[in-house]
Amino acid sequence: MVLLLLVLFLLSPANKVYASVVLTAVLVIATGLFGREELDETKMSLPMILCLFGLAGSILLTMAISPYSMRDLFIDTSFLLLTVLFFYCIRPSSFEISPFMKRVFYCLALAVVLVSVFRRDAETPYYVFGSYDKNYFGVVLFLFFCWCWYEKRKLGVAVCVVAALVLNSRGYQMMLLCFALINAVIWIRARRKGSVSQPSRSVHPVVLFLLFALMFFSIVTFSWWWSTAVVGGDTVSASLASRGLNDTSNAIRFNSNLYAIEQISKDPLLIFRGYDIDIRRVMNIGNPFGDKDTLLASASLHGYRVVQPHHAVINLLLKHGVLYTIFYFAVFSIVIAPYARKETAGVWVPFFLVGMVMHSTMTSHYLLFFVFVLATSAHDQGFCCADASRAAKKLEKSPNQRVVRRRVVSRKGAFI
């Protein structure tokens, strides 16, 4: 698994696309040949079987009626199958990686981060990770930061924190801030409890699926409000704070979400198939890295150009259709449910939040790396939780340092 992640992140974007399909096929064959004992011991749940059949049916339906390319359909499905193989065959419930392989992964990944962040004179400073945008590179950095945190790799944590200042990615900074707030709450509650608590119950897959649905409907509502009230409102009389929030990036992002929803409502066949890699051509979206004249002639809304929707769910709806998206997130929810707990909220909550303002974060290699880090964080303790647990164990083992909590309640009900 570690070697697989290294290969995926060290390849260029073009080679990474095709390597995912090849690696999926190799892992499926290897699992069938050498992993029969694990497969025999693993009982796939009925909901997972039904969702996989539904996913396969939606793919066959797309192949039958879609006139568009299906390249990304097979790539996204390949990475989803990799996560399913990881969940059922590599058995992360007893998640163990040899210390040597952890050191190999840590050293190579840290070297990649250092080169990618601090090599500022190159035209493509994020080439090593295959990221064309600093915000997507920030997603990779955040996941690596989480892995270093739960593995207690202090140098890796420090480098990732410094990289937040150098990279200047608002998405990455938001994820780090959310991680810090969540873990601060967990640490404070663990210290106040004064005992070693058992791991909390995992979130039910249905709840996770409903969270994805909430992500969709909330961003649709917010984008409509932003596009009509903020972007389309009276910017002259608006306050300085409003004009600061309504910068070009935010205006383009939320206008594009609204434009995408209008496109979904106009095309009923999107229930069964999507536009795949032809999404820009069909929706008349110009390539920001392409010809300037073509970009100027592309679609616009409220005076701003339209880009590919910056939302994981909306983007998947447009690229692969409604049916595929439903079964995709159903499988995704079942896979990550055992690891989505209160203790790991610092990993999956920021990742879900950034999916509301960025596309492709819940597909491709981002999905695979996220599941890997989430499984690691569910198995190991981070700095704060480990400190709180050690303090609680010391209190429990020491008979001379028992904590006695007394509450004196007055007649008025106040604590004295």
C-alpha positions in Angstrom: 0.0 0.0 0.0 2.8 2.4 0.8 4.6 1.6 -2.4 1.3 2.1 -4.3 0.9 5.6 -2.8 4.5 6.5 -3.6 4.0 5.5 -7.2 0.8 7.4 -7.5 2.2 10.6 -6.1 5.6 10.6 -7.8 4.1 10.1 -11.3 3.3 13.0 -13.6 -0.4 13.8 -14.1 -0.6 12.2 -17.6 1.1 8.9 -16.5 -0.9 8.8 -13.2 -4.2 8.7 -15.1 -3.3 5.5 -16.9 -1.3 4.0 -14.0 -4.4 3.9 -11.8 -6.2 1.5 -14.2 -3.2 -0.7 -14.5 -2.5 -0.8 -10.8 -6.2 -1.7 -10.1 -6.0 -4.6 -12.5 -2.7 -5.8 -11.0 -4.1 -5.6 -7.5 -7.3 -7.5 -8.5 -5.3 -10.3 -10.0 -2.8 -10.4 -7.1 -5.7 -10.5 -4.6 -7.3 -13.4 -6.4 -4.0 -15.3 -6.6 -2.4 -14.6 -3.2 -5.2 -13.1 -1.1 -7.7 -16.0 -1.0 -7.4 -16.5 2.7 -8.2 -12.8 3.4 -11.1 -13.0 0.9 -12.5 -16.2 2.5 -12.4 -14.6 6.0 -14.0 -11.4 4.8 -17.7 -11.1 4.6 -18.8 -8.4 2.3 -22.0 -6.7 3.7 -25.2 -6.9 1.7 -25.4 -3.0 1.3 -21.9 -3.0 -0.2 -22.8 -5.8 -2.6 -26.0 -4.0 -3.7 -24.1 -0.7 -4.1 -21.4 -2.3 -6.2 -24.0 -3.9 -8.4 -25.7 -0.5 -8.7 -22.4 1.1 -9.6 -21.7 -1.5 -12.3 -25.2 -1.1 -13.7 -24.8 2.7 -13.9 -21.5 2.2 -15.8 -23.1 -0.2 -18.2 -26.0 2.2 -18.8 -23.5 5.0 -19.4 -21.6 2.9 -21.9 -24.8 2.1 -23.8 -26.2 5.6 -24.2 -23.4 8.1 -23.7 -21.9 9.8 -26.8 -19.1 11.3 -24.7 -15.7 10.0 -23.6 -15.6 7.6 -20.6 -12.0 8.0 -19.7 -12.5 9.6 -16.3 -15.4 7.2 -15.5 -13.1 4.2 -15.6 -10.3 6.1 -13.8 -12.5 7.3 -10.9 -14.0 3.8 -10.7 -10.5 2.3 -10.6 -9.5 4.4 -7.6 -12.8 3.6 -5.8 -12.1 -0.1 -6.4 -8.7 0.4 -4.9 -10.2 1.7 -1.7 -12.6 -1.2 -1.6 -9.7 -3.7 -2.0 -7.8 -1.8 0.7 -10.8 -2.0 3.0 -11.7 -5.7 2.5 -8.4 -7.4 1.5 -5.6 -5.5 3.2 -7.6 -5.7 6.4 -7.0 -2.2 7.9 -9.0 -3.3 11.0 -5.8 -4.8 12.2 -3.8 -2.0 10.5 -0.1 -2.6 10.8 2.8 -1.4 8.6 6.4 -2.4 9.3 8.5 0.4 10.9 10.9 0.1 7.9 8.2 0.8 5.4 6.9 3.7 7.5 10.4 5.2 7.4 10.7 4.7 3.7 7.4 6.4 3.1 8.1 9.2 5.5 11.6 10.0 4.1 10.5 10.0 0.5 7.2 11.9 1.1 9.1 14.5 3.2 11.6 15.0 0.4 8.8 15.4 -2.1 7.2 18.0 0.1 10.4 20.0 0.6 11.2 20.0 -3.1 7.6 20.9 -4.2 7.1 23.7 -1.7 10.5 25.4 -1.7 11.5 25.0 -5.3 10.0 28.4 -6.3 12.0 29.2 -9.4 10.4 26.5 -11.6 7.5 27.1 -13.9 5.6 24.2 -12.4 6.5 24.2 -8.7 4.1 21.4 -7.8 5.2 19.0 -10.5 6.5 16.3 -8.2 3.0 15.7 -6.8 1.4 16.2 -10.2 -0.7 19.1 -8.8 -1.4 22.0 -11.2 -2.9 24.2 -8.4 -1.6 25.1 -5.0 -5.0 24.4 -3.4 -4.9 20.8 -4.6 -1.3 20.5 -3.5 -2.6 21.8 -0.2 -4.9 18.8 0.1 -2.0 16.4 -0.3 0.0 18.4 2.3 -2.8 18.3 4.7 -3.2 14.5 4.4 0.6 14.1 4.9 0.4 16.5 7.9 -2.3 14.3 9.4 -0.2 11.1 8.8 2.8 12.8 10.5 0.7 13.9 13.4 -0.7 10.5 14.2 2.7 8.9 13.6 4.3 11.5 15.9 6.8 12.7 13.2 7.6 16.1 14.6 9.8 17.3 11.7 7.1 16.4 9.2 4.5 18.3 11.2 6.8 21.3 11.4 7.5 21.3 7.7 3.8 21.1 6.8 3.0 24.0 9.2 5.7 26.2 7.7 4.5 25.2 4.2 1.2 26.8 5.0 2.9 30.2 5.1 5.0 29.6 2.0 2.3 28.1 -0.1 -0.3 30.7 0.8 -3.2 28.4 0.0 -6.5 29.5 1.7 -7.9 26.0 1.4 -4.8 24.4 3.1 -4.8 27.0 5.9 -8.5 26.5 6.5 -8.0 22.7 6.8 -5.1 23.2 9.3 -7.2 25.6 11.4 -10.1 23.2 11.4 -7.8 20.3 12.4 -6.3 22.4 15.3 -9.7 23.4 16.6 -11.2 19.9 16.5 -8.1 18.3 18.2 -8.0 21.1 20.8 -11.6 20.3 21.8 -10.8 16.5 21.9 -7.7 17.2 24.1 -9.6 19.4 26.5 -12.4 16.9 26.9 -9.9 14.1 27.4 -8.0 16.0 30.1 -11.2 17.0 31.9 -12.5 13.5 31.9 -9.5 12.2 33.8 -9.7 8.7 32.6 -8.7 6.7 29.5 -11.8 6.6 27.4 -12.6 3.8 24.9 -12.8 4.6 21.2 -16.1 6.2 20.3 -18.6 4.6 18.0 -18.0 5.1 14.3 -20.4 7.1 12.2 -23.0 5.1 10.4 -22.7 4.9 6.6 -26.2 6.3 6.1 -25.2 9.4 8.2 -22.1 9.9 6.0 -24.2 9.5 2.9 -26.6 12.1 4.2 -23.6 14.4 4.9 -22.7 14.2 1.2 -26.3 15.1 0.3 -26.2 18.0 2.8 -22.9 19.2 1.1 -24.8 19.3 -2.2 -27.9 21.1 -1.1 -26.1 23.5 1.2 -23.7 24.7 -1.5 -26.5 25.0 -4.0 -28.4 27.3 -1.7 -25.3 29.3 -0.7 -24.1 29.6 -4.3 -27.6 30.9 -5.3 -27.5 33.5 -2.5 -23.9 34.5 -3.3 -24.5 34.8 -7.0 -27.7 36.9 -6.7 -27.2 38.9 -3.5 -23.4 39.4 -3.4 -22.1 39.1 -6.9 -25.3 40.5 -8.6 -26.0 43.0 -5.8 -25.0 46.7 -5.5 -21.2 46.5 -5.1 -20.9 50.3 -5.0 -22.8 50.7 -1.7 -21.5 47.4 -0.3 -19.3 47.5 2.7 -15.5 47.1 2.5 -15.8 43.6 4.1 -18.4 42.5 1.5 -16.2 43.7 -1.4 -13.2 41.9 0.2 -15.1 38.6 0.4 -16.5 39.0 -3.1 -13.1 38.8 -4.8 -12.7 37.4 -8.3 -12.0 33.9 -7.1 -15.1 33.6 -4.9 -17.3 35.2 -7.6 -16.1 32.8 -10.2 -16.4 29.8 -7.9 -20.0 30.4 -6.7 -21.2 31.6 -10.1 -19.9 28.4 -11.7 -21.7 26.3 -9.2 -25.0 28.0 -10.0 -24.2 27.7 -13.8 -23.6 23.9 -13.3 -27.0 23.5 -11.5 -28.8 25.2 -14.3 -27.0 22.8 -16.7 -28.1 19.8 -14.7 -31.8 21.0 -14.7 -31.7 21.5 -18.5 -30.4 18.0 -19.4 -32.6 15.1 -18.1 -30.2 12.5 -19.5 -27.7 13.5 -16.8 -29.6 11.1 -14.6 -28.1 8.2 -16.6 -24.8 9.6 -18.0 -22.4 12.5 -17.7 -20.1 14.5 -19.8 -16.8 13.0 -18.5 -13.8 14.8 -20.0 -16.0 16.6 -22.5 -17.5 18.7 -19.7 -15.7 21.9 -20.7 -16.7 21.6 -24.4 -20.3 20.8 -23.6 -20.7 23.5 -21.0 -18.6 26.0 -23.1 -16.1 26.4 -20.3 -12.8 27.9 -21.4 -9.5 26.5 -20.4 -7.7 29.1 -18.2 -4.3 27.7 -19.4 -5.4 27.7 -23.1 -5.9 30.3 -25.8 -6.9 33.7 -24.6 -9.4 34.4 -27.4 -11.2 31.1 -26.7 -11.3 31.9 -23.0 -12.9 35.3 -23.7 -15.6 33.6 -25.9 -16.5 31.0 -23.2 -19.6 31.1 -21.0 -20.0 33.8 -18.4 -22.4 34.7 -15.6 -22.9 38.1 -14.0 -19.8 39.4 -15.8 -17.5 36.6 -14.6 -16.2 33.7 -16.6 -17.4 30.2 -15.8 -15.1 27.4 -14.7 -15.6 23.7 -13.8 -17.7 23.6 -10.7 -15.6 23.8 -7.5 -17.6 21.1 -5.6 -16.9 17.4 -5.3 -20.5 16.3 -5.6 -21.6 18.7 -8.3 -18.5 17.9 -10.4 -19.2 14.2 -10.2 -22.8 14.7 -11.1 -21.8 16.5 -14.3 -19.0 14.1 -15.2 -20.7 10.8 -14.6 -24.4 11.3 -14.0 -26.8 11.1 -11.1 -27.1 7.3 -10.7 -23.3 6.8 -10.8 -22.8 9.6 -8.2 -25.4 8.1 -5.8 -23.8 4.6 -5.8 -20.3 6.1 -5.8 -20.8 8.0 -2.6 -22.8 5.1 -1.1 -19.7 2.8 -1.6 -17.4 5.6 -0.3 -19.6 6.0 2.8 -19.4 2.3 3.6 -15.6 2.1 3.2 -14.8 5.1 5.5 -17.5 4.5 8.1 -15.4 2.3 10.4 -12.8 5.0 10.7 -15.0 8.1 10.8 -15.1 8.6 14.6 -14.9 11.4 17.0 -11.1 10.8 17.5 -10.5 11.1 13.7 -12.8 14.1 13.1 -9.7 16.2 12.6 -9.0 14.3 9.4 -12.4 13.6 7.8 -14.3 16.8 8.7 -11.7 19.2 7.1 -11.5 16.9 4.1 -15.3 17.0 3.7 -15.3 20.8 4.1 -12.7 21.4 1.4 -14.7 19.2 -0.9 -17.4 21.9 -0.9 -15.1 24.4 -2.6 -12.9 22.1 -4.7 -13.6 19.4 -7.2 -11.8 16.1 -7.6 -10.9 15.8 -3.9 -13.0 12.7 -3.4 -11.8 11.0 -6.6 -8.5 9.8 -8.0 -5.4 9.6 -5.8 -6.8 12.1 -3.3 -9.5 9.5 -2.3 -6.9 6.7 -1.9 -4.6 8.8 0.2 -7.4 10.0 2.3 -8.6 6.5 3.2 -5.0 5.4 3.9 -4.5 8.4 6.3 -7.9 8.0 7.9 -7.3 4.3 8.7 -3.9 5.2 10.1 -5.4 7.9 12.4 -8.1 5.5 13.6 -5.4 3.0 14.6 -2.8 5.4 16.2 -3.0 8.3 18.6 -1.8 11.8 17.9 0.3 14.1 20.1 -2.6 15.6 22.1 -4.6 12.4 22.6 -1.4 10.5 23.6 -0.5 13.1 26.2 -4.0 13.1 27.6 -4.1 9.3 27.7 -0.7 9.1 29.5 -1.8 11.6 32.1 -5.0 9.7 32.7 -3.2 6.4 33.0 -0.8 7.9 35.5 -3.7 9.1 37.6 -5.4 5.7 37.5 -2.2 3.8 38.5 -1.0 6.0 41.3 -3.0 5.4 44.6 -1.6 8.6 46.1 -2.7 10.8 43.3 -6.4 10.0 43.1 -8.5 12.9 42.0 -11.6 13.5 44.1 -14.1 15.8 42.6 -16.5 17.5 45.0 -19.3 19.8 44.1 -20.9 21.9 46.8 -24.2 23.1 45.6 -25.9 26.1 47.2 -29.6 26.5 47.5 -29.7 28.7 44.4 -28.1 25.9 42.4 -24.7 27.6 41.9 -21.5 25.7 42.1 -19.1 26.9 44.8 
